[in-house]
Amino acid sequence: MKKVAIFSILLIIIFLSGCTQTGSRGGSTNGIIIESFGPLISQLEPGDTTEITAILKNVGGSEARDIQVELYGLGDWNPRMIEAPETRLGPTDVTRNIQGESTPVTWEVTAPNYKTGVDNQEFEMRVYYTYSTSALASIKVASDSYIKNFQDPQERQNQINQLGVKMNRPTDGPISVSISAPSKVIKPGSNTLKVIIDIQNVGSGYLLNNQLNVRVYSEGRQVSCSPSGPIKLLQGKSRQLRCSVYIDLANGWDNIPIQVDLENYRYWVSATSTISALPTEV
């Protein structure tokens, strides 16, 4: 068994063999992405070895934790991990123009001895990690009677335009959160505000077990949401929560802080590549 030369003579081998690294990216622009994935040499003689490499990067706004990787579809190639990924990757910081951390992953594989060879055998890497997403909004509402106090139509409209939801920058993650409120002007007799929490899977991957812990909080106020407790995304894609929060319109208006935390969810993304083994010489 001979070792196929690596970085120092890789270009020579590629020139002679016509083989290049092949593979696909995984993930999107949130959470962990797979920047590159594939074998250093994509076509091998029986018994030769090469390395399969990947680069993982955290492009979201939270730390990625408990990172694990798995390789599928290469059982006959006897894959052996020779460089494990870091278990934590720091986030991006857009305000300070700091990129998220990245980590390499490397396996060594050995081409099987098949009489017919193996042509473009597809294999897959999955990356599992723990992430958190949060969003903070300020919702300003006013009573109907307060708005009607403004006699000038233009001034009244200006007051209405100041109402509504102001979102602070949410944490970028594979599961996103947005907050909305259907009503800005509150009718007489109401002391609650309806708030809609929209949760979307935007990470081009999957929520492990499709289960998500959601915490909705407003300091000093009662909040109730439906559904409550751990939720499941519909078809693994999205879910809306309908919440009610107490408001105080004694002064004619109120400013309600709403925070939504998606805490410590497990998520995974994948990428595929191919590799070939030449037939055994008879």
N, C-alpha and C positions, 0 to 999 in steps of 0.2 A: 504494500500500500504506500502510495507516495503522496506527499503534501503539495497541493497546487500553490505556487508562490503567491504571496499577498502583495501588500501595498508597493513595495519597492520595484517589483517587476510586473505589476498588474497591467500596465499599459502595453507591455510587450505581448503578454498572453492574450489580451483583448484583440490586438492587431492580428495575431496569428490564428486565433480561434473564431474571430467574428462574434464573440459573445460579450454582452453587456449586462449591467444590472437592470433587472426589470422589476416592476412592482407598482403599487398604487398608494395614494395618500388615504388617510382615514381621519374621521372627525371633520369639524368644520372650522368656524372661527371662534368657538367657545369651548372652554375647558381644555382637555388634552387633545392634540392632534398628532397624527403619525405623519411626520414630514417626509420620510422616505422609508422604503421597505423593499428588500429583495436580496438575491444572492449576489456575491461579488462576481462569480462566474456562473453563467446560466446554462452551460452545457458541459458535462464532465464525462471523462472516461470512467468505466466501472472501477470502483475502489478508490477513486480520487476523492479528495476532500476540498471543501470550500467553506466560506463563512456566509451566513445570512445576517444582514445588519438592518437595524432600524434606528431612527431618531424620533424620540417623543418630545413634544414641547407643550408647555402650559401656556395657552394664549388667553385664558380667562382671568377673572378678577379675584379669584380665591386660591388658596393653596390647595393643590391636589395631594391627597394622602393615600397611604396604603395601596400603592401602585403595584399591580401584578400583571404579568404577561403570560400568555399561553400560545403555543404553536400547534396548529392542527394540519393534518394531511400529509405528514412526512414520516410516518412510522417506519417505513422501510429504509429511510435514510439515516436512521439512528441519530436524531438531533441531540446535541449536547450544548447547554447554555454555558458559554465561557465568559460572558460579561452580563451581569444582571443589571436592571435599571435601578436608579435611585428610587427609594420608596416615597419620597416627597419632592414636589416641584413647586417653587415659589411662583406667585402670580405676576401678571403684567401690572404696570402702574402707568396709566395713560397720562395722568397729570404730571408725572416726573419723567415721562418718556423712557421708562424702563421696561425692557422685554421680559417675558416670563422665562423661567429656567427650562433647560432641555437636558435630556439624558440619552445615551446610546444603549442599545441592546444588541447582543451578538450571540449567535449559535454557530456551532460547527456541525456540518453534515457530511456524510459519506455516500457517494453514489452507489446504488445497489447493482449487483451482478445479474442482469436480466438478458436472456438471449435476444429478446426483441427490443430491449432498451425501454426508456421512458421518455415520451415526447410531451413537453410542456405540461408537466404535472402541476396542477394548481394547489396552492396551500394558503393558509390563512393565519394571521396573527390577531389575537384579541388583547386589548388593554383594558383592565378593570381598575377603577379608582374611586375614591370617595371625594365628594365635592359639596359645597354649600352655596346657595344663592340667596341674596337678600335684596329687598327693595323698600324704599322709604318715600312716602308721599305726604304732602300737606293739602288738605281739601278744605277750601273756604266756601261756606254756604251762608245764605241770608234768608231771613223770613220774608214772606210775601209783603207783609205790612211795612217792613223796613224799606224795601225797594220802592214801594208806592209813595213813600215820603218824598222822593225826589220828583218834583213836578216837571222839571225840564226834561224832555225826552232824551236829549243827548247825554245829560248827566246821569239819567237813569240807566241808559245803555252802558255808559262807562262803568257804573257800579256793577252791572251784571257781568261785564267783560272781566272784571277782577275776580270773579268767582270761579270755582272749578278746581280741578286737580293739578297740582304742581308736583311733578316727579323729580326727585333727586336722582342722580345717576345710579341705576341699579348695578349690582354685581354681575358682570358678564359670566355666564356659565352655560353648560349644555341644557339646563332647564331654566327658562326665562320666566319672569314675573312682571305683569303690568297691573296697574290699579286704576279703576275708573269709578265715577259716580254719575248715575243717570240724571240726577236732579241737582240743580244749583240753588234754585229758589224753592224754599220749603213752605208748603201750604200750612194754614193755621191748624193747630191741634196736634201736630206731629213733633215728637221729640227724638226721633231716630232717623238716621241716614242710611240708605241702601248703598252698599259698596260692592263692586264686582272685582274679584281677583281672577285674572286670566293667566293660566299656567300653560306654557308651551314647551314641547321638546324641540329644541333648535340645534342640537349638537350632532345630528347625523349618526346617532348611535341609539342605545337602548338603556332604559332604566331597569336595573336588575330587579327581578321579581315585580316590576311595574308598581312599586310601592314608594310613596313619598310622604314624609312627615312635614306638615305645614303648620306654621305658628303665625297667627295674625294678632297684632297687639296695638293698642292705642293707650298711651300713658294716661292713667287716671280715669279711664272710661271702660264701660262694659262693651265687649264685642262678642257677637255670636255668629257662627258661620255654618252653612250647610253646603256640602257634607262637612262633618267634623272628624277629627282624628286622622289616622293614616288614610290617604286617598290613592286611587288608581287612575292613571291617565286613560282616557277613552281611546281604544285602539293604540295605546302607547304614545299618543301624539299630544293630547291637550286635555284640559279640564278647567271648568269655571267654578269658583266658589262664590256664593251669594251671602254677603255678610250684612249685619245691622250693627250700627254703632250709635251710642247715645250722643246727642248734641244738646247744647245749651244756647238758646237764642234770646236770653234775657236782655242782651245788648243789641239785639237785632241781627247779629251775625255771629258766626263761630268759625274757628280754624281748627280742623281736626287732623292730628298726626296719625298716620297709619304705617305700621311696619309689618312686612311679610318676610318670614325666614323659612327657607327650605333647607333643612338641616341634615347634613351628613348622609346624603343619598349615594348609593352605589350606581355607577354608570359604566358602560363599556362601549368602545369603538373598535373597528376592525379594519384591516387592509389585506389585500390578496396579492400574490405574486406567482410566478411559474419557474420551474427548473426542469432540465432534461438530462437524462443519462444515455450515453451511446450504447448500442448493443454489445454484448460480450462477443469477443472474437472467438471463432471456433477453429 
